[in-house]
Amino acid sequence: MLLTEDKDFGELVFAVDAPAIGVLLLRYPPVARPRLMLRLIDLLTNRPTELIGSFVVLGPARTRIRRMPSRIRHDN
């Protein structure tokens, strides 16, 4: 699982078909950073099976989980 703040990984995974176990993109502005660690721990604790083979965007207001195409996932 790759943890990143770089939006380019979305392009690598979906447009270029770069293989990945999962990508977790953090979209937290500086003012929301104090809550980031708690939200990350909550996500990893309560939804671990949804993360494998998915592209996840974690922001202060919501979490988006999108399954990656099976041809690029390493979970199948």
C-alpha positions in Angstrom: 0.0 0.0 0.0 1.4 3.3 -1.1 0.7 6.3 1.1 1.2 9.6 -0.7 0.2 13.2 -1.1 1.1 13.2 -4.8 -1.9 13.3 -7.1 0.2 11.9 -10.0 -0.1 8.4 -8.6 -3.8 8.4 -9.7 -2.6 8.9 -13.3 0.1 6.2 -12.9 -2.4 3.7 -11.6 -5.4 4.3 -13.9 -3.9 5.8 -17.1 -0.6 3.9 -17.3 -1.9 0.7 -15.7 1.0 0.7 -13.2 0.5 -2.3 -10.9 -0.3 -1.5 -7.3 -1.5 -3.2 -4.1 -3.3 -0.1 -3.2 -2.8 3.7 -3.1 -3.9 6.0 -0.3 -3.9 9.6 -1.4 -4.0 12.2 1.5 -5.8 15.4 0.7 -5.5 17.4 3.9 -4.9 21.1 3.9 -2.6 22.5 6.6 -5.5 23.7 8.8 -6.9 20.1 9.0 -3.6 18.4 9.6 -4.2 17.9 13.4 -7.0 15.5 12.6 -5.1 13.5 9.9 -3.6 10.9 12.1 -6.8 10.0 13.8 -8.7 9.7 10.5 -5.9 7.6 9.1 -5.9 5.2 12.1 -9.7 5.0 11.9 -9.6 4.1 8.2 -6.8 1.5 8.7 -8.6 -0.1 11.7 -12.2 -0.1 10.5 -11.9 -0.7 6.7 -8.6 -2.6 6.0 -10.1 -5.1 3.5 -11.5 -2.3 1.4 -8.1 -0.7 1.0 -6.3 -3.6 -0.8 -6.7 -3.2 -4.5 -8.2 0.2 -4.2 -7.3 3.9 -4.9 -8.4 5.7 -1.7 -8.6 9.5 -1.3 -8.7 10.5 2.4 -9.8 14.1 3.1 -11.1 15.9 6.1 -14.7 15.6 5.1 -14.9 12.3 3.4 -13.2 9.1 2.2 -13.5 7.9 -1.4 -12.6 4.3 -2.2 -12.4 3.2 -5.8 -11.5 -0.3 -6.8 -8.6 -0.5 -9.3 -9.1 -2.5 -12.4 -8.2 -6.2 -11.8 -5.5 -6.0 -14.5 -3.5 -3.7 -12.3 -4.3 -5.0 -8.8 -2.0 -7.3 -6.9 -4.8 -8.7 -4.7 -6.2 -11.2 -7.2 
